[in-house]
Amino acid sequence: MGNSCSSDLHNVLDGNGNVIETCPADQGCANGMCVPACQAAAASQGSVGCDFMVATPSFLPLIAPPCFAVFLANNWPEDATVTISRGGVNYDPATFGRVPDGTSNTASWPAVPSTGIASSNVGVFFLSQDPSSATLTPTTCPVTPAISTTGGTAIYSGTNAASGIGDGFHITTTVPVSAYDILPYGGASSYLPSAELVLPTSAWGTNYVTGGPTPTSGPGWGQVVASTDNTQVM
């Protein structure tokens, strides 16, 4: 048997599962050899990666879109530099990205440094909101997000959920990370929290089966995210 890779992509294994090489910090294992880290993650088609498309979910009808945030967890042995864009516009992650420091005051957390998210750390990036959003309590971000405008960045008609095509956030990193999103940020205090694991584009395919619960109130909805323009959905 030929060489293979460890599940964390850091080691090259022989046919008996023994480590025969540990890849440098800026590399990972793919097809039994060390290659650039992002290339290794893409080849694995797993939940870690360097390229993500994130669309803002719809929210409860009649409530303006709340704080939408993305968490990036870096378990690679190198800092992960982050770039974020939407609709061809680049946004500086340091202005709306924060590193949790163990305190409950999110607004006081340090900014994500220009060197990126340190190894074994998490960066929280506040992407969008409607500044008027509230349920029983305000559901705006504790830090001014990348985009703060009426309707936020969701497909939103102003009084209800709507159908249409919008722009997603394109997030890239210099080493593989895990990504999660949350809407609204703050979880239980909004009374309507939701969160999900975001898969990198390297894990995507072209054939999907979907399923969802029957709505008990309000309209049901679904969302399709594409990484290239003019993607046809059938």
C-alpha positions, 0 to 999 in steps of 0.5 A, a space after each residue: 500500500 502507498 502512503 496516506 495522510 493522518 486525519 488532521 492532515 499534519 502527517 504522512 503515514 506509511 501503509 501500516 499507519 505509522 508516521 513517516 513525515 510531519 509536514 512543515 507548519 505551512 503545509 499539510 498532507 494530501 495524497 501521501 505527501 506534503 503540499 501547501 496547507 490550503 491545497 491539502 485541505 481542499 484535497 480532503 474535501 472536509 469541513 476545514 478549508 481556506 475559502 468560504 462563501 457565506 450568505 446572510 440567512 433570513 430571519 423572523 418576518 416583521 423583524 429587521 435582520 439582526 446581527 450576523 456573525 461568523 466564527 473562524 477557529 484556527 487549529 493550524 500551527 500558523 497564524 491565519 490571515 483573513 480576507 473578507 469581501 462582498 459584492 466586489 468590496 473588500 472589508 478590513 477584518 480588524 475593524 469588525 473582527 474580535 478575539 474572545 478573551 474570556 470576558 463577557 464584554 464582547 465590545 472590549 475584546 481585542 481586535 483581530 491583529 493584522 497577522 491574523 488569528 493565532 494558532 489555537 485561537 478563534 476570531 469572531 467577525 461581525 458581518 452585518 445588521 439592520 441597526 433597528 433590529 430588536 425582538 424583546 431585546 435589541 439584536 444588533 451587534 456589540 461591535 459595529 459590523 462590516 455592514 450596518 444598514 436598513 435591511 442588513 445583507 439578507 434578502 429582505 423586503 422591509 416587512 417580511 422575508 422575500 425571494 431574490 438574489 443577493 451577495 454573499 460574503 467571501 471569506 478566505 484564509 491563508 491556512 485551513 480553519 473551521 467556520 461557523 455562523 450565528 444569527 442573531 449573535 448573542 444566542 439565547 438573549 434574542 429568543 430566536 438563536 440559530 447557528 451552523 457549521 459552514 463548509 468550505 467551497 472545496 467540500 461542495 459538489 453539484 448534487 444535493 438532497 435537502 429537507 426541512 421541517 414544516 413551518 409552525 408559523 410564518 413562511 418556510 424558506 430555503 437558501 442556495 449559495 453559489 461560489 461563481 456567478 451565473 450558477 444554474 439551479 435545477 
